[in-house]
């Protein structure tokens, strides 16, 4: 049990109906890298596990050859996770160090993440890992045009996997990649093949990966602040747009926190993603924030600024919010506050790192 | 758990987590902790005043949000601030409301 992490990361595998989640999962389940993983799926029958089966633990749970625990979710996900946790503590299942949850094709993936934060038991034992979204190379574009769920799934992904690439021609692949880059500019994008991407790539550690991925080679993860949607022309496409807000002067963390909690309280279901690097007043190092709808991950301190440019940049992916108003609001709510803070004695702020 | 109000502790809000004096610590640096809380109260009050409400520190462990008629509620952290504010004031607290933005901008200058 020594290798059980304090907080077991829960990875979410999502994707539209028929976008290849199960196929991807079936391949991952056979991967030895998935040995210390518990997988929650919707239905055993779909996956066809029989030839991997080692032991049936109970009617909902089986042990596979790779050492991976696989169980079906009946009813609440929270119950299934609590059951897994309890069995691990009692030694009834091998000690797993991560969990993968397969969500149904039409589901909005956010409630899964929110369950982890709000459940009184789970929040002390599990934490959200990254979100992997599968997108169908053949039907993906049409689904993005038609279904809001499809856009949401793509927007909150940390890693996008394009499936069925062998069935699509070059131009449509390029169009799909471009569309995905517009919806979610900073997610890692992979093309699924028979031998890849592997479990270690898709299910790498969320926290560390997130902090690292925030800094691309060019210094920032989203270089081209692209306005989108309308340019593409699809009229009934939901108004999902991504944009970057830059703030030149150091931000006050408290003022920013008050503003963002206020925004998320009122519009959380329409702010699909918030990601950014902040230059905080009294902080030497940049702080990365990352939020999905109502859920904001604890901020991560990054090593150093990539260049002399210390502009705070925040990427928003929103659904139907007025971009201009949001920018104005951020500036109005945080600017005067940051001026007020710089007036407080800087000595207290300076002494911080040593006295902690 | 607080024996007076019965609030179970330990629900860390994301705004609690950034390395600044008084933010991480719970047991030492008493003054820094109070200062950080005062700063949060001030930041929230700038906005709450537009709704005729105010926030105050309560025993260094919670906050009390109150309207001008005295309706009040104890909240634990900033995560609970805005739902409580909307309940007490009976109207949405929308940071994208143009009138509110204009008010904040005016207060700026």
Interface residues (C-beta under 8 A of the other chain):
Chain A: X252 X253 X254 X255 X257 X258 X259 X261 X262 X263 X265 X266 X267 X280 X282 X283 X287 X291 X296 X297 X298 X299 X301 X321 X322 X325 X326 X328 X329 X332 X333 X335 X336 X337 X340 X341 X344 X348 X349 X351 X352 X353 X355 X356
Chain B: X12 X14 X15 X17 X18 X19 X20 X21 X24 X25 X29 X32 X35 X36 X39 X40 X42 X43 X44 X46 X47 X78 X79 X81 X82 X83 X86 X92 X93 X94 X95 X96 X98 X101 X104 X105 X107 X108
